[in-house]
Amino acid sequence: MTLTTSKPTVAVLGPGGIGGLLAALLSRSGHRVICLAREATVRALRSDGIVVRSRQFGDFTATVEADTELREPVDACLITVKQTALEAALTSVPPAALGDALVVPLLNGVEHPATLRARYRPDRVAPGVIRVESARVATGGTGGTGSTGSTGPVVVEHGSPFTEIDLAAGTAPLARVEALAATLSAAGTTARVAEDETTALWAKMAFLAPLALLTTRYGAPLGEVRTRHQEELESLVAETAAVSRACGAPADPAQALARYDAFPADTRSSMQRDAEAGRPLELDAIGGALLRAADRHGVLVPVTTRLVRELRAAGH
């Protein structure tokens, strides 16, 4: 199946804060969207759809298809689960069912593309990164006001005034990745094709790691981190940039610091939200991966090391 710009069919594995937002935007722009999720979420999606509350896009409800497993070829499959759930979630996407689909992970971290290329066609895996604050605040299955038998909608709150996506073709066909970026842009996001996969992944890591580690360690939103923990923030940004450069990706600490100012002061990282809710953290995918890369290249990262150690000691 060849991806075109004329309303491709998109599967979304993990309709949470990010997957739910993208699924709703694509559906609203006329695409067939198949969300892959657990049975309770599937029932909610089929009954009541996805309710989006967004600073950028307004409030709307989108209708999507839903199933516990992909059963037919699609044009693209967006992988939007957390790293902690990736291995189990991939059982919902049998390689044989994908057909010729692009596999597009929008996960945190830098190590997951290798996992996906080992499972699926390496020449169809096109890693991406997304910059957005979005959370699923209602999962369905808790009652609702829809039709008889309704389980309530999946509700996504999108707090940031932007939704930016960088896709990297890697070994995938460039024309198909460009077409998918155009599809995502037409749906309302700002989607681009990055020239280099390593650069794209580390650009996200350089921003995310300091934000996630500090907001989670201190249980504070970004605004408080920017003021009360500025020195640690600057140190973390510098350490992450050094590791990024050692891995072959350019990094600009000043630019990374400036990007934090574009986010609202009440921004909380997804890792912080997970900690507050008692969910497993992506600490290994973010902090652990950063430490492993630093060790491979002989880069000293004392502040990162301390924060990861403290978070692990706290039971994370």
Secondary structure, 3 states (H helix, E strand, C coil): CCCCCCCCCEEEECCCHHHHHHHHHHHHCCCCEEEECCHHHHHHHHHHCEEEEECCCEEEEECCEEECCCCCCCCEEEECCCHHHHHHHHHHCCHHHHCCCEEEECCCCCCHHHHHHHHCCHHHECCEEEECCEEEEEECCCCCCCCCCCCCCEEEEECCCCCEEEEECCCCCHHHHHHHHHHHHHCCCEEEEECCHHHHHHHHHHHHHHHHHHHHHHCCCHHHHHHHCHHHHHHHHHHHHHHHHHCCCCCCHHHHHHHHCCCCCCCCCHHHHHHHHCCCCCHHHHHHHHHHHHHHHCCCCHHHHHHHHHHHHCCC
